[in-house]
Amino acid sequence: MSAEPLPKRRGARPTPLPDTSAEILDGYATALQDVPLAADTRRTYISRVRMYLAWLAERPDGGVGDPLAHARARDWAVRDYRLYLLREADPKRSVRYVNNALAALDDFQGSR
């Protein structure tokens, strides 16, 4: 008797996160369970926030504070992330993708 093949995963493998960022993402994912969103929207928001947290973990401080704790630092980080997605990310992202990511970040910041 042969085993059933495992279903293929949708999308890419999740971006690895440092432990503290993973805890923040887990908290956000838990909070999203109570929000009336489509399952695909929840999955997309979690993915976009995961990518943002990974980007934050890799970038230098910039001297304006913690983007997860201070509004001014958050605003600068989101602006820089938008530019990164449009100009430097590999592959560069479309305006539609970036707007989708910013919507997810807006929801994420609003839940904190």
MOPAC internal coordinates of N, CA, C and O (Angstrom, degrees):
PM7 1SCF
backbone

  N    0.0000 0     0.00 0     0.00 0    0    0    0
  C    1.4490 1     0.00 0     0.00 0    1    0    0
  C    1.5263 1   108.64 1     0.00 0    2    1    0
  O    1.2310 1   120.31 1   -55.92 1    3    2    1
  N    1.3281 1   117.02 1   124.08 1    3    2    1
  C    1.4637 1   120.22 1  -178.41 1    5    3    2
  C    1.5291 1   110.14 1   -94.13 1    6    5    3
  O    1.2310 1   121.65 1   -29.39 1    7    6    5
  N    1.3117 1   114.44 1   150.61 1    7    6    5
  C    1.4656 1   120.24 1  -179.66 1    9    7    6
  C    1.5230 1   109.49 1   -77.55 1   10    9    7
  O    1.2310 1   121.23 1   -32.24 1   11   10    9
  N    1.3136 1   115.26 1   147.76 1   11   10    9
  C    1.4648 1   121.11 1   176.43 1   13   11   10
  C    1.5318 1   108.01 1   -68.18 1   14   13   11
  O    1.2310 1   119.88 1   -41.96 1   15   14   13
  N    1.3205 1   117.83 1   138.04 1   15   14   13
  C    1.4668 1   118.46 1   176.20 1   17   15   14
  C    1.5223 1   109.99 1   -66.86 1   18   17   15
  O    1.2310 1   121.18 1   -34.37 1   19   18   17
  N    1.3274 1   115.35 1   145.63 1   19   18   17
  C    1.4570 1   120.51 1   178.25 1   21   19   18
  C    1.5250 1   109.35 1   -70.38 1   22   21   19
  O    1.2310 1   120.23 1   -36.95 1   23   22   21
  N    1.3231 1   117.16 1   143.05 1   23   22   21
  C    1.4683 1   118.56 1   177.36 1   25   23   22
  C    1.5275 1   109.59 1   -65.35 1   26   25   23
  O    1.2310 1   120.97 1   -34.20 1   27   26   25
  N    1.3276 1   115.74 1   145.80 1   27   26   25
  C    1.4620 1   119.98 1   178.02 1   29   27   26
  C    1.5165 1   109.81 1   -71.18 1   30   29   27
  O    1.2310 1   121.34 1   -37.74 1   31   30   29
  N    1.3261 1   115.03 1   142.26 1   31   30   29
  C    1.4573 1   120.46 1   176.30 1   33   31   30
  C    1.5183 1   109.67 1   -75.42 1   34   33   31
  O    1.2310 1   120.75 1   -33.89 1   35   34   33
  N    1.3123 1   116.17 1   146.11 1   35   34   33
  C    1.4615 1   120.50 1   172.63 1   37   35   34
  C    1.5107 1   108.55 1   -82.20 1   38   37   35
  O    1.2310 1   120.57 1   -40.00 1   39   38   37
  N    1.3012 1   116.52 1   140.00 1   39   38   37
  C    1.4552 1   120.81 1   173.09 1   41   39   38
  C    1.5151 1   113.82 1    76.06 1   42   41   39
  O    1.2310 1   121.85 1     7.15 1   43   42   41
  N    1.2970 1   114.06 1  -172.85 1   43   42   41
  C    1.4585 1   122.18 1  -177.83 1   45   43   42
  C    1.5233 1   110.42 1   -83.42 1   46   45   43
  O    1.2310 1   121.58 1   -12.19 1   47   46   45
  N    1.3033 1   114.59 1   167.81 1   47   46   45
  C    1.4548 1   121.33 1   175.00 1   49   47   46
  C    1.5298 1   109.11 1   -65.69 1   50   49   47
  O    1.2310 1   118.80 1   -40.74 1   51   50   49
  N    1.3334 1   119.90 1   139.26 1   51   50   49
  C    1.4653 1   121.16 1  -178.41 1   53   51   50
  C    1.5315 1   112.51 1   -58.30 1   54   53   51
  O    1.2310 1   121.17 1   -38.70 1   55   54   53
  N    1.3047 1   115.36 1   141.30 1   55   54   53
  C    1.4608 1   122.29 1   177.65 1   57   55   54
  C    1.5235 1   109.16 1   -65.75 1   58   57   55
  O    1.2310 1   120.05 1   -51.16 1   59   58   57
  N    1.3452 1   117.51 1   128.84 1   59   58   57
  C    1.4706 1   119.12 1   179.11 1   61   59   58
  C    1.5322 1   111.49 1   -66.70 1   62   61   59
  O    1.2310 1   121.05 1   -33.48 1   63   62   61
  N    1.3251 1   115.60 1   146.52 1   63   62   61
  C    1.4611 1   121.94 1  -179.44 1   65   63   62
  C    1.5234 1   110.70 1  -128.64 1   66   65   63
  O    1.2310 1   120.15 1   -30.79 1   67   66   65
  N    1.3393 1   117.31 1   149.21 1   67   66   65
  C    1.4712 1   119.60 1   168.94 1   69   67   66
  C    1.5333 1   109.10 1   -62.79 1   70   69   67
  O    1.2310 1   120.31 1   -23.20 1   71   70   69
  N    1.3115 1   117.02 1   156.80 1   71   70   69
  C    1.4716 1   121.68 1  -175.94 1   73   71   70
  C    1.5314 1   113.42 1   -53.39 1   74   73   71
  O    1.2310 1   120.11 1   135.05 1   75   74   73
  N    1.3359 1   117.39 1   -44.95 1   75   74   73
  C    1.4655 1   118.77 1  -177.52 1   77   75   74
  C    1.5276 1   110.94 1   -64.93 1   78   77   75
  O    1.2310 1   120.28 1   140.81 1   79   78   77
  N    1.3178 1   117.06 1   -39.19 1   79   78   77
  C    1.4670 1   120.55 1   177.62 1   81   79   78
  C    1.5235 1   110.74 1   -67.72 1   82   81   79
  O    1.2310 1   120.24 1   142.42 1   83   82   81
  N    1.3261 1   117.14 1   -37.58 1   83   82   81
  C    1.4677 1   120.92 1   178.34 1   85   83   82
  C    1.5223 1   110.37 1   -63.35 1   86   85   83
  O    1.2310 1   120.03 1   142.40 1   87   86   85
  N    1.3261 1   117.54 1   -37.60 1   87   86   85
  C    1.4639 1   121.12 1   177.86 1   89   87   86
  C    1.5303 1   110.71 1   -65.56 1   90   89   87
  O    1.2310 1   120.55 1   138.82 1   91   90   89
  N    1.3274 1   116.55 1   -41.18 1   91   90   89
  C    1.4612 1   121.12 1   178.36 1   93   91   90
  C    1.5227 1   109.60 1   -62.94 1   94   93   91
  O    1.2310 1   120.54 1   135.35 1   95   94   93
  N    1.3394 1   116.57 1   -44.65 1   95   94   93
  C    1.4619 1   120.94 1   179.55 1   97   95   94
  C    1.5249 1   110.95 1   -64.13 1   98   97   95
  O    1.2310 1   119.99 1   139.03 1   99   98   97
  N    1.3238 1   117.63 1   -40.97 1   99   98   97
  C    1.4683 1   120.57 1   177.77 1  101   99   98
  C    1.5217 1   111.10 1   -60.38 1  102  101   99
  O    1.2310 1   120.40 1   138.56 1  103  102  101
  N    1.3308 1   116.84 1   -41.44 1  103  102  101
  C    1.4598 1   120.85 1   177.77 1  105  103  102
  C    1.5269 1   111.78 1   -63.30 1  106  105  103
  O    1.2310 1   120.95 1   138.80 1  107  106  105
  N    1.3208 1   115.78 1   -41.20 1  107  106  105
  C    1.4644 1   120.18 1   177.86 1  109  107  106
  C    1.5260 1   110.64 1   -65.17 1  110  109  107
  O    1.2310 1   120.40 1   135.64 1  111  110  109
  N    1.3301 1   116.83 1   -44.36 1  111  110  109
  C    1.4741 1   120.71 1   179.48 1  113  111  110
  C    1.5215 1   110.58 1   -60.87 1  114  113  111
  O    1.2310 1   120.15 1   140.52 1  115  114  113
  N    1.3186 1   117.31 1   -39.48 1  115  114  113
  C    1.4643 1   121.36 1   177.71 1  117  115  114
  C    1.5275 1   110.39 1   -64.47 1  118  117  115
  O    1.2310 1   120.18 1   136.76 1  119  118  117
  N    1.3294 1   117.26 1   -43.24 1  119  118  117
  C    1.4656 1   120.96 1   179.47 1  121  119  118
  C    1.5277 1   111.07 1   -64.26 1  122  121  119
  O    1.2310 1   119.91 1   145.74 1  123  122  121
  N    1.3302 1   117.78 1   -34.26 1  123  122  121
  C    1.4679 1   121.45 1  -179.92 1  125  123  122
  C    1.5220 1   112.82 1   -66.54 1  126  125  123
  O    1.2310 1   120.17 1   157.25 1  127  126  125
  N    1.3174 1   117.29 1   -22.75 1  127  126  125
  C    1.4648 1   120.07 1  -178.75 1  129  127  126
  C    1.5287 1   111.64 1   -62.26 1  130  129  127
  O    1.2310 1   120.15 1   153.07 1  131  130  129
  N    1.3252 1   117.32 1   -26.93 1  131  130  129
  C    1.4642 1   121.71 1  -177.96 1  133  131  130
  C    1.5352 1   113.19 1   -93.18 1  134  133  131
  O    1.2310 1   120.56 1  -178.69 1  135  134  133
  N    1.3312 1   116.54 1     1.31 1  135  134  133
  C    1.4608 1   120.83 1  -177.46 1  137  135  134
  C    1.5315 1   109.19 1   -97.80 1  138  137  135
  O    1.2310 1   120.00 1   -44.96 1  139  138  137
  N    1.3321 1   117.61 1   135.04 1  139  138  137
  C    1.4643 1   119.79 1  -178.74 1  141  139  138
  C    1.5410 1   111.87 1   -75.66 1  142  141  139
  O    1.2310 1   121.17 1  -100.76 1  143  142  141
  N    1.3205 1   115.38 1    79.24 1  143  142  141
  C    1.4631 1   122.51 1   177.40 1  145  143  142
  C    1.5193 1   108.92 1  -124.06 1  146  145  143
  O    1.2310 1   120.74 1   -24.91 1  147  146  145
  N    1.3094 1   116.19 1   155.09 1  147  146  145
  C    1.4644 1   120.63 1   173.95 1  149  147  146
  C    1.5250 1   109.08 1   -65.62 1  150  149  147
  O    1.2310 1   120.61 1   -29.88 1  151  150  149
  N    1.3063 1   116.44 1   150.12 1  151  150  149
  C    1.4693 1   121.25 1  -178.89 1  153  151  150
  C    1.5264 1   111.49 1   -57.39 1  154  153  151
  O    1.2310 1   119.93 1   140.14 1  155  154  153
  N    1.3338 1   117.74 1   -39.86 1  155  154  153
  C    1.4679 1   120.40 1   178.36 1  157  155  154
  C    1.5254 1   111.47 1   -64.78 1  158  157  155
  O    1.2310 1   120.19 1   142.84 1  159  158  157
  N    1.3142 1   117.24 1   -37.16 1  159  158  157
  C    1.4651 1   120.68 1   178.19 1  161  159  158
  C    1.5231 1   110.03 1   -65.66 1  162  161  159
  O    1.2310 1   120.10 1   136.05 1  163  162  161
  N    1.3257 1   117.42 1   -43.95 1  163  162  161
  C    1.4659 1   120.80 1   176.95 1  165  163  162
  C    1.5277 1   110.58 1   -58.03 1  166  165  163
  O    1.2310 1   120.99 1   132.36 1  167  166  165
  N    1.3369 1   115.72 1   -47.64 1  167  166  165
  C    1.4629 1   120.62 1  -178.98 1  169  167  166
  C    1.5288 1   110.64 1   -61.03 1  170  169  167
  O    1.2310 1   120.55 1   137.85 1  171  170  169
  N    1.3290 1   116.55 1   -42.15 1  171  170  169
  C    1.4653 1   121.09 1   179.66 1  173  171  170
  C    1.5222 1   110.75 1   -65.64 1  174  173  171
  O    1.2310 1   119.88 1   134.42 1  175  174  173
  N    1.3272 1   117.84 1   -45.58 1  175  174  173
  C    1.4603 1   120.85 1   179.34 1  177  175  174
  C    1.5286 1   110.78 1   -59.57 1  178  177  175
  O    1.2310 1   120.52 1   135.35 1  179  178  177
  N    1.3080 1   116.61 1   -44.65 1  179  178  177
  C    1.4688 1   119.80 1  -179.76 1  181  179  178
  C    1.5264 1   109.85 1   -62.95 1  182  181  179
  O    1.2310 1   120.32 1   137.78 1  183  182  181
  N    1.3167 1   116.99 1   -42.22 1  183  182  181
  C    1.4625 1   120.95 1   178.88 1  185  183  182
  C    1.5226 1   111.55 1   -61.98 1  186  185  183
  O    1.2310 1   120.21 1   133.87 1  187  186  185
  N    1.3323 1   117.20 1   -46.13 1  187  186  185
  C    1.4687 1   120.79 1  -178.34 1  189  187  186
  C    1.5308 1   111.10 1   -66.36 1  190  189  187
  O    1.2310 1   120.24 1   140.99 1  191  190  189
  N    1.3126 1   117.14 1   -39.01 1  191  190  189
  C    1.4701 1   120.02 1   178.71 1  193  191  190
  C    1.5317 1   109.44 1   -69.11 1  194  193  191
  O    1.2310 1   119.78 1   141.88 1  195  194  193
  N    1.3162 1   118.02 1   -38.12 1  195  194  193
  C    1.4751 1   121.65 1   176.43 1  197  195  194
  C    1.5293 1   109.87 1   -57.81 1  198  197  195
  O    1.2310 1   120.56 1   133.83 1  199  198  197
  N    1.3231 1   116.53 1   -46.17 1  199  198  197
  C    1.4585 1   120.45 1  -179.24 1  201  199  198
  C    1.5296 1   111.49 1   -64.63 1  202  201  199
  O    1.2310 1   120.40 1   141.65 1  203  202  201
  N    1.3269 1   116.84 1   -38.35 1  203  202  201
  C    1.4616 1   121.23 1   177.59 1  205  203  202
  C    1.5270 1   110.90 1   -65.22 1  206  205  203
  O    1.2310 1   120.32 1   134.49 1  207  206  205
  N    1.3252 1   116.99 1   -45.51 1  207  206  205
  C    1.4696 1   120.18 1   179.38 1  209  207  206
  C    1.5296 1   111.16 1   -62.89 1  210  209  207
  O    1.2310 1   120.17 1   142.43 1  211  210  209
  N    1.3320 1   117.29 1   -37.57 1  211  210  209
  C    1.4703 1   120.57 1   177.05 1  213  211  210
  C    1.5256 1   109.96 1   -65.74 1  214  213  211
  O    1.2310 1   120.26 1   138.76 1  215  214  213
  N    1.3104 1   117.10 1   -41.24 1  215  214  213
  C    1.4588 1   121.28 1   177.66 1  217  215  214
  C    1.5345 1   110.35 1   -63.03 1  218  217  215
  O    1.2310 1   120.46 1   135.70 1  219  218  217
  N    1.3299 1   116.72 1   -44.30 1  219  218  217
  C    1.4735 1   120.39 1   178.01 1  221  219  218
  C    1.5229 1   111.26 1   -59.06 1  222  221  219
  O    1.2310 1   120.50 1   138.43 1  223  222  221
  N    1.3301 1   116.64 1   -41.57 1  223  222  221
  C    1.4667 1   120.92 1  -177.03 1  225  223  222
  C    1.5263 1   111.79 1   -65.63 1  226  225  223
  O    1.2310 1   120.25 1   153.26 1  227  226  225
  N    1.3303 1   117.12 1   -26.74 1  227  226  225
  C    1.4666 1   120.89 1  -177.05 1  229  227  226
  C    1.5212 1   114.05 1   -93.09 1  230  229  227
  O    1.2310 1   119.92 1   165.00 1  231  230  229
  N    1.3158 1   117.76 1   -15.00 1  231  230  229
  C    1.4599 1   118.71 1  -174.90 1  233  231  230
  C    1.5229 1   111.45 1   -91.58 1  234  233  231
  O    1.2310 1   120.67 1   -27.38 1  235  234  233
  N    1.3427 1   116.32 1   152.62 1  235  234  233
  C    1.4644 1   118.96 1   176.45 1  237  235  234
  C    1.5236 1   110.93 1   -66.73 1  238  237  235
  O    1.2310 1   120.67 1   -20.79 1  239  238  237
  N    1.3121 1   116.33 1   159.21 1  239  238  237
  C    1.4650 1   123.08 1  -174.54 1  241  239  238
  C    1.5302 1   112.75 1   -55.75 1  242  241  239
  O    1.2310 1   119.20 1   131.84 1  243  242  241
  N    1.2974 1   119.12 1   -48.16 1  243  242  241
  C    1.4573 1   121.52 1  -178.35 1  245  243  242
  C    1.5188 1   113.31 1    86.36 1  246  245  243
  O    1.2310 1   119.68 1   171.90 1  247  246  245
  N    1.3301 1   118.22 1    -8.10 1  247  246  245
  C    1.4522 1   122.38 1   173.50 1  249  247  246
  C    1.5189 1   116.42 1    76.85 1  250  249  247
  O    1.2310 1   118.95 1  -171.92 1  251  250  249
  N    1.3256 1   119.60 1     8.08 1  251  250  249
  C    1.4695 1   119.72 1  -179.59 1  253  251  250
  C    1.5179 1   112.50 1  -107.34 1  254  253  251
  O    1.2310 1   119.71 1  -174.61 1  255  254  253
  N    1.3220 1   118.15 1     5.39 1  255  254  253
  C    1.4570 1   120.91 1   176.92 1  257  255  254
  C    1.5166 1   113.21 1   106.44 1  258  257  255
  O    1.2310 1   121.56 1     4.54 1  259  258  257
  N    1.3091 1   114.63 1  -175.46 1  259  258  257
  C    1.4615 1   122.64 1  -176.81 1  261  259  258
  C    1.5267 1   109.50 1   -82.77 1  262  261  259
  O    1.2310 1   119.91 1   -62.55 1  263  262  261
  N    1.3489 1   117.78 1   117.45 1  263  262  261
  C    1.4604 1   120.01 1  -178.94 1  265  263  262
  C    1.5252 1   113.98 1   -64.73 1  266  265  263
  O    1.2310 1   119.93 1   163.38 1  267  266  265
  N    1.3144 1   117.73 1   -16.62 1  267  266  265
  C    1.4635 1   120.49 1   178.85 1  269  267  266
  C    1.5234 1   111.73 1   -90.85 1  270  269  267
  O    1.2310 1   120.78 1   174.66 1  271  270  269
  N    1.3513 1   116.12 1    -5.34 1  271  270  269
  C    1.4600 1   119.28 1  -177.38 1  273  271  270
  C    1.5281 1   114.13 1  -125.61 1  274  273  271
  O    1.2310 1   120.01 1   158.07 1  275  274  273
  N    1.3258 1   117.58 1   -21.93 1  275  274  273
  C    1.4588 1   120.98 1  -175.18 1  277  275  274
  C    1.5281 1   110.64 1  -123.37 1  278  277  275
  O    1.2310 1   120.92 1   -49.43 1  279  278  277
  N    1.3319 1   115.85 1   130.57 1  279  278  277
  C    1.4657 1   121.10 1  -175.29 1  281  279  278
  C    1.5200 1   112.65 1   -60.09 1  282  281  279
  O    1.2310 1   119.82 1   135.98 1  283  282  281
  N    1.3258 1   117.95 1   -44.02 1  283  282  281
  C    1.4692 1   120.43 1  -178.75 1  285  283  282
  C    1.5316 1   110.51 1   -63.27 1  286  285  283
  O    1.2310 1   120.63 1   134.87 1  287  286  285
  N    1.3167 1   116.39 1   -45.13 1  287  286  285
  C    1.4658 1   120.44 1   178.70 1  289  287  286
  C    1.5318 1   110.48 1   -64.11 1  290  289  287
  O    1.2310 1   120.53 1   141.55 1  291  290  289
  N    1.3337 1   116.59 1   -38.45 1  291  290  289
  C    1.4666 1   121.11 1   177.80 1  293  291  290
  C    1.5191 1   110.77 1   -60.80 1  294  293  291
  O    1.2310 1   120.62 1   132.90 1  295  294  293
  N    1.3320 1   116.41 1   -47.10 1  295  294  293
  C    1.4619 1   120.41 1  -178.03 1  297  295  294
  C    1.5296 1   111.50 1   -61.09 1  298  297  295
  O    1.2310 1   120.26 1   137.19 1  299  298  297
  N    1.3290 1   117.11 1   -42.81 1  299  298  297
  C    1.4649 1   120.96 1   178.66 1  301  299  298
  C    1.5264 1   110.56 1   -66.88 1  302  301  299
  O    1.2310 1   120.36 1   139.18 1  303  302  301
  N    1.3136 1   116.92 1   -40.82 1  303  302  301
  C    1.4741 1   119.99 1  -178.93 1  305  303  302
  C    1.5292 1   110.84 1   -65.34 1  306  305  303
  O    1.2310 1   119.89 1   136.87 1  307  306  305
  N    1.3256 1   117.82 1   -43.13 1  307  306  305
  C    1.4600 1   120.70 1   179.80 1  309  307  306
  C    1.5289 1   109.75 1   -64.63 1  310  309  307
  O    1.2310 1   120.31 1   138.58 1  311  310  309
  N    1.3221 1   117.02 1   -41.42 1  311  310  309
  C    1.4662 1   120.21 1   176.61 1  313  311  310
  C    1.5283 1   111.03 1   -60.12 1  314  313  311
  O    1.2310 1   120.61 1   133.32 1  315  314  313
  N    1.3390 1   116.44 1   -46.68 1  315  314  313
  C    1.4606 1   121.09 1   179.25 1  317  315  314
  C    1.5280 1   111.76 1   -64.36 1  318  317  315
  O    1.2310 1   120.39 1   142.91 1  319  318  317
  N    1.3399 1   116.86 1   -37.09 1  319  318  317
  C    1.4649 1   120.50 1   179.19 1  321  319  318
  C    1.5231 1   110.50 1   -66.28 1  322  321  319
  O    1.2310 1   120.68 1   138.73 1  323  322  321
  N    1.3201 1   116.30 1   -41.27 1  323  322  321
  C    1.4664 1   120.26 1   177.20 1  325  323  322
  C    1.5221 1   110.57 1   -58.10 1  326  325  323
  O    1.2310 1   120.68 1   131.80 1  327  326  325
  N    1.3301 1   116.30 1   -48.20 1  327  326  325
  C    1.4647 1   120.11 1   178.82 1  329  327  326
  C    1.5237 1   111.44 1   -63.06 1  330  329  327
  O    1.2310 1   120.64 1   140.70 1  331  330  329
  N    1.3231 1   116.38 1   -39.30 1  331  330  329
  C    1.4608 1   120.54 1   177.35 1  333  331  330
  C    1.5359 1   110.58 1   -58.87 1  334  333  331
  O    1.2310 1   120.37 1   132.15 1  335  334  333
  N    1.3213 1   116.89 1   -47.85 1  335  334  333
  C    1.4661 1   120.23 1  -179.05 1  337  335  334
  C    1.5291 1   111.62 1   -61.37 1  338  337  335
  O    1.2310 1   120.18 1   139.11 1  339  338  337
  N    1.3141 1   117.26 1   -40.89 1  339  338  337
  C    1.4602 1   121.37 1  -177.07 1  341  339  338
  C    1.5233 1   113.48 1   -76.27 1  342  341  339
  O    1.2310 1   120.00 1   146.50 1  343  342  341
  N    1.3470 1   117.60 1   -33.50 1  343  342  341
  C    1.4599 1   119.94 1  -169.67 1  345  343  342
  C    1.5262 1   115.66 1  -115.46 1  346  345  343
  O    1.2310 1   120.19 1   149.94 1  347  346  345
  N    1.3385 1   117.23 1   -30.06 1  347  346  345
  C    1.4626 1   118.58 1  -170.16 1  349  347  346
  C    1.5240 1   114.66 1  -118.15 1  350  349  347
  O    1.2310 1   119.68 1   157.08 1  351  350  349
  N    1.3095 1   118.22 1   -22.92 1  351  350  349
  C    1.4650 1   120.82 1  -175.79 1  353  351  350
  C    1.5303 1   109.65 1   -61.68 1  354  353  351
  O    1.2310 1   121.06 1   -30.06 1  355  354  353
  N    1.3023 1   115.58 1   149.94 1  355  354  353
  C    1.4636 1   120.60 1   177.50 1  357  355  354
  C    1.5182 1   108.58 1  -118.08 1  358  357  355
  O    1.2310 1   118.97 1   -74.35 1  359  358  357
  N    1.2971 1   119.58 1   105.65 1  359  358  357
  C    1.4614 1   126.66 1     2.15 1  361  359  358
  C    1.5209 1   111.47 1   -81.05 1  362  361  359
  O    1.2310 1   120.94 1   -23.01 1  363  362  361
  N    1.3287 1   115.80 1   156.99 1  363  362  361
  C    1.4632 1   119.78 1   175.44 1  365  363  362
  C    1.5266 1   107.71 1   -61.49 1  366  365  363
  O    1.2310 1   120.79 1   -31.79 1  367  366  365
  N    1.3020 1   116.10 1   148.21 1  367  366  365
  C    1.4623 1   121.17 1  -175.06 1  369  367  366
  C    1.5240 1   111.05 1  -100.74 1  370  369  367
  O    1.2310 1   121.23 1   -26.49 1  371  370  369
  N    1.3232 1   115.26 1   153.51 1  371  370  369
  C    1.4578 1   121.16 1   177.53 1  373  371  370
  C    1.5321 1   109.70 1   -75.88 1  374  373  371
  O    1.2310 1   121.25 1   -17.76 1  375  374  373
  N    1.3217 1   115.21 1   162.24 1  375  374  373
  C    1.4678 1   120.53 1   176.99 1  377  375  374
  C    1.5267 1   109.54 1   -60.27 1  378  377  375
  O    1.2310 1   120.25 1   140.88 1  379  378  377
  N    1.3259 1   117.14 1   -39.12 1  379  378  377
  C    1.4685 1   120.81 1   179.23 1  381  379  378
  C    1.5343 1   111.02 1   -61.33 1  382  381  379
  O    1.2310 1   120.33 1   134.93 1  383  382  381
  N    1.3304 1   116.98 1   -45.07 1  383  382  381
  C    1.4684 1   121.35 1   177.60 1  385  383  382
  C    1.5270 1   109.93 1   -60.67 1  386  385  383
  O    1.2310 1   120.61 1   134.54 1  387  386  385
  N    1.3262 1   116.44 1   -45.46 1  387  386  385
  C    1.4714 1   120.80 1  -178.04 1  389  387  386
  C    1.5221 1   110.16 1   -62.67 1  390  389  387
  O    1.2310 1   119.95 1   136.72 1  391  390  389
  N    1.3213 1   117.70 1   -43.28 1  391  390  389
  C    1.4649 1   120.03 1   178.15 1  393  391  390
  C    1.5266 1   111.16 1   -61.65 1  394  393  391
  O    1.2310 1   120.66 1   141.73 1  395  394  393
  N    1.3345 1   116.35 1   -38.27 1  395  394  393
  C    1.4580 1   121.17 1   177.12 1  397  395  394
  C    1.5281 1   110.12 1   -63.91 1  398  397  395
  O    1.2310 1   120.40 1   136.92 1  399  398  397
  N    1.3216 1   116.84 1   -43.08 1  399  398  397
  C    1.4689 1   121.12 1   178.75 1  401  399  398
  C    1.5248 1   110.59 1   -64.01 1  402  401  399
  O    1.2310 1   120.17 1   139.17 1  403  402  401
  N    1.3295 1   117.27 1   -40.83 1  403  402  401
  C    1.4647 1   120.46 1   179.46 1  405  403  402
  C    1.5279 1   111.45 1   -66.52 1  406  405  403
  O    1.2310 1   120.04 1   144.96 1  407  406  405
  N    1.3262 1   117.53 1   -35.04 1  407  406  405
  C    1.4631 1   120.22 1   175.53 1  409  407  406
  C    1.5263 1   110.20 1   -63.43 1  410  409  407
  O    1.2310 1   120.63 1   138.48 1  411  410  409
  N    1.3306 1   116.40 1   -41.52 1  411  410  409
  C    1.4662 1   120.20 1   177.90 1  413  411  410
  C    1.5275 1   110.48 1   -64.23 1  414  413  411
  O    1.2310 1   120.09 1   137.54 1  415  414  413
  N    1.3360 1   117.43 1   -42.46 1  415  414  413
  C    1.4670 1   120.47 1   179.48 1  417  415  414
  C    1.5177 1   111.52 1   -66.08 1  418  417  415
  O    1.2310 1   120.22 1   143.50 1  419  418  417
  N    1.3305 1   117.19 1   -36.50 1  419  418  417
  C    1.4496 1   120.62 1   176.80 1  421  419  418
  C    1.5301 1   110.61 1   -62.00 1  422  421  419
  O    1.2310 1   120.84 1   136.38 1  423  422  421
  N    1.3276 1   116.00 1   -43.62 1  423  422  421
  C    1.4586 1   120.31 1   177.58 1  425  423  422
  C    1.5310 1   110.68 1   -64.81 1  426  425  423
  O    1.2310 1   120.81 1   137.03 1  427  426  425
  N    1.3161 1   116.05 1   -42.97 1  427  426  425
  C    1.4689 1   121.84 1   179.71 1  429  427  426
  C    1.5335 1   110.28 1   -60.11 1  430  429  427
  O    1.2310 1   120.55 1   131.26 1  431  430  429
  N    1.3268 1   116.55 1   -48.74 1  431  430  429
  C    1.4741 1   120.23 1  -178.94 1  433  431  430
  C    1.5262 1   110.73 1   -65.38 1  434  433  431
  O    1.2310 1   120.21 1   144.46 1  435  434  433
  N    1.3259 1   117.21 1   -35.54 1  435  434  433
  C    1.4624 1   120.82 1   179.21 1  437  435  434
  C    1.5253 1   112.86 1   -68.54 1  438  437  435
  O    1.2310 1   120.68 1   156.43 1  439  438  437
  N    1.3386 1   116.31 1   -23.57 1  439  438  437
  C    1.4690 1   119.88 1  -179.34 1  441  439  438
  C    1.5256 1   112.78 1   -85.57 1  442  441  439
  O    1.2310 1   120.54 1   172.69 1  443  442  441
  N    1.3164 1   116.58 1    -7.31 1  443  442  441
  C    1.4700 1   120.24 1  -176.05 1  445  443  442
  C    1.4997 1   111.56 1   -91.51 1  446  445  443
  O    1.2310 1   120.10 1   180.00 1  447  446  445

